[in-house]
């Protein structure tokens, strides 16, 4: 291996190591996608039922349940949680409990 190849190999190895060991905000890519989708729509009162069905193949109620399950497993900051809570209330919040 010549010095240039070795340097590229080391850079790739370092990048791979950094990716594996970085502190993740969400447990996995699917969780990150769902939470980011919800957060993107939160300022508009939440995603429409059709959008949720098209992107995730689930009802709005199931989406909200899954969202809060994932948020509890993630490292979301308080501002993000407040924004999500205003757009995607849990069952107790929807019923006024």
C-alpha contacts under 8 A as a table, 3 or more apart, distances in Angstrom:
res1	aa1	res2	aa2	distance
1	X	5	X	6.03
1	X	6	X	6.15
2	X	5	X	5.43
2	X	6	X	6.17
3	X	6	X	5.00
3	X	7	X	6.09
4	X	7	X	5.11
4	X	8	X	6.36
5	X	8	X	5.17
5	X	9	X	6.08
6	X	9	X	4.99
6	X	10	X	6.11
7	X	10	X	5.12
7	X	11	X	6.19
8	X	11	X	5.07
8	X	12	X	6.17
9	X	12	X	5.19
9	X	13	X	6.09
10	X	13	X	5.00
10	X	14	X	6.01
11	X	14	X	5.09
11	X	15	X	6.09
12	X	15	X	5.06
12	X	16	X	6.10
13	X	16	X	5.13
13	X	17	X	6.13
14	X	17	X	5.05
14	X	18	X	6.04
15	X	18	X	5.10
15	X	19	X	6.18
16	X	19	X	5.18
16	X	20	X	6.29
17	X	20	X	5.23
17	X	21	X	6.13
18	X	21	X	5.21
18	X	22	X	5.70
19	X	22	X	5.48
24	X	27	X	6.65
24	X	75	X	7.69
25	X	32	X	7.92
25	X	74	X	5.79
25	X	75	X	4.81
25	X	76	X	6.49
26	X	29	X	7.53
26	X	31	X	6.18
26	X	32	X	5.46
26	X	70	X	7.88
26	X	73	X	7.28
26	X	74	X	4.59
26	X	75	X	6.28
26	X	76	X	7.75
27	X	31	X	6.42
27	X	32	X	7.42
27	X	73	X	6.87
27	X	74	X	6.14
28	X	31	X	5.37
28	X	32	X	6.20
29	X	32	X	4.96
29	X	33	X	6.08
30	X	33	X	5.09
30	X	34	X	6.27
31	X	34	X	5.22
31	X	35	X	6.12
31	X	70	X	6.28
32	X	35	X	5.28
32	X	36	X	5.90
33	X	36	X	5.20
33	X	37	X	5.96
34	X	37	X	5.10
34	X	38	X	6.21
34	X	67	X	7.00
35	X	38	X	5.08
35	X	39	X	6.05
35	X	67	X	6.49
35	X	70	X	7.62
35	X	71	X	7.42
36	X	39	X	4.96
36	X	40	X	5.97
37	X	40	X	5.14
37	X	41	X	6.51
38	X	41	X	5.34
38	X	42	X	6.00
38	X	46	X	6.68
38	X	47	X	6.74
38	X	67	X	7.85
38	X	84	X	7.03
39	X	42	X	4.98
39	X	43	X	7.66
39	X	80	X	7.35
39	X	83	X	7.33
39	X	84	X	6.22
40	X	43	X	7.15
41	X	44	X	5.50
41	X	45	X	6.73
41	X	46	X	4.76
41	X	47	X	5.15
42	X	45	X	5.21
42	X	46	X	4.48
42	X	47	X	7.17
42	X	83	X	6.25
42	X	84	X	5.89
42	X	86	X	7.52
42	X	87	X	5.14
42	X	88	X	7.71
43	X	46	X	6.98
43	X	83	X	7.40
43	X	87	X	7.44
44	X	47	X	7.58
44	X	87	X	7.80
45	X	86	X	7.52
45	X	87	X	4.77
45	X	88	X	7.90
46	X	87	X	4.85
46	X	88	X	6.40
47	X	51	X	6.22
47	X	52	X	6.49
48	X	51	X	5.26
48	X	52	X	6.42
49	X	52	X	5.19
49	X	53	X	6.13
49	X	59	X	6.97
49	X	60	X	5.72
50	X	53	X	5.10
50	X	54	X	6.03
51	X	54	X	5.10
51	X	55	X	6.08
52	X	55	X	5.33
52	X	56	X	5.64
52	X	57	X	6.83
52	X	58	X	6.63
52	X	59	X	7.03
52	X	60	X	6.56
52	X	63	X	7.27
53	X	56	X	5.46
53	X	57	X	4.36
53	X	58	X	5.13
53	X	59	X	6.18
53	X	60	X	7.66
54	X	57	X	5.80
56	X	63	X	7.92
58	X	62	X	6.10
58	X	63	X	6.23
59	X	62	X	5.23
59	X	63	X	6.10
60	X	63	X	4.93
60	X	64	X	6.15
61	X	64	X	5.22
61	X	65	X	6.25
62	X	65	X	5.06
62	X	66	X	6.06
63	X	66	X	5.11
63	X	67	X	5.94
64	X	67	X	4.93
64	X	68	X	6.29
64	X	88	X	6.16
64	X	89	X	7.59
64	X	90	X	6.97
65	X	68	X	5.46
65	X	69	X	6.30
65	X	90	X	7.26
66	X	69	X	5.01
66	X	70	X	6.17
67	X	70	X	5.20
67	X	71	X	6.08
68	X	71	X	4.91
68	X	72	X	6.15
68	X	90	X	7.85
69	X	72	X	5.37
69	X	73	X	6.68
70	X	73	X	5.06
70	X	74	X	6.14
71	X	74	X	4.97
71	X	75	X	7.40
71	X	76	X	6.62
71	X	81	X	7.80
72	X	75	X	7.91
76	X	80	X	6.29
76	X	81	X	6.55
77	X	80	X	5.46
77	X	81	X	6.38
78	X	81	X	5.00
78	X	82	X	6.12
79	X	82	X	5.13
79	X	83	X	6.22
80	X	83	X	5.10
80	X	84	X	6.17
81	X	84	X	5.09
81	X	85	X	5.98
82	X	85	X	5.02
82	X	86	X	6.27
83	X	86	X	5.37
83	X	87	X	6.61
84	X	87	X	5.26
84	X	88	X	5.65
84	X	89	X	7.78
85	X	88	X	5.14
85	X	89	X	5.16
85	X	90	X	7.64
86	X	89	X	6.19
89	X	92	X	7.77
89	X	93	X	5.42
89	X	94	X	5.85
90	X	93	X	5.21
90	X	94	X	6.20
91	X	94	X	5.10
91	X	95	X	6.34
92	X	95	X	5.34
92	X	96	X	6.33
92	X	97	X	5.04
93	X	96	X	5.13
93	X	97	X	5.72
94	X	97	X	7.57
